[in-house]
């Protein structure tokens, strides 16, 4: 399993518009069929640059699904946010490979 993580710092001047947009954008990314789920989280560390930082974690079943996303979908999906919010958001992306997962069973 792979996680495609997109971390975005959003300027306060566009925050509400961006948050509405990302909640529409995530289902569009999922509709590519490359990911099985996504999680939107707020980063709880204050950045020196200001704004609010979020992380979107998309889970892919295979490396091939992630590679296909890059090959067929990523540019189009990235361009939408850039066209709307230009220099008012700063994004960086990381890939994570899930090695093992653990859960707690509450009795």
Secondary structure, DSSP 8 states (H G I E B T S, - for coil): -EEEEEEEEE-GGGHHHHHHHHHHHHHHHHTTSS-SEEEEEE--S--TT-SEEEEEEEEESSHHHHHHHHHHTHHHHHHHHHHHHGGGEEEEEEEEE----------
